């Protein structure tokens, strides 16, 4: 028969048991079993999940913002290339609708950026 192990329970602020302090010998004896159990749980959680790549268009709807982000250009850089203020770029990125003429200016400014690189 095993000798009783004196465990110390550490409670949360709400008074619920949250941690258990155990002797190192007990931990060492259980460590491999615990790690195997954790690995099994992680594998089960990952099983069947397909990787879904991040698509910026799923989160950004404004065509100006989308074009700028895809070109890896900051608002400040785009404003400089367009000859406008960063505040103006921010304003057009927050508009619900953008004209074709403005989009053509944005494309031209982004093209300038690509040529300089």
Secondary structure, DSSP 8 states (H G I E B T S, - for coil): -------EEEE-TTS-EEEEE--HHHHHHHHHHHHHHHHHHHHHHHTT-------GGGT---HHHHHHHHTT--HHHHHHHHTS-HHHHHHHHT-S---HHHHHHHHHHHHHHHHH-
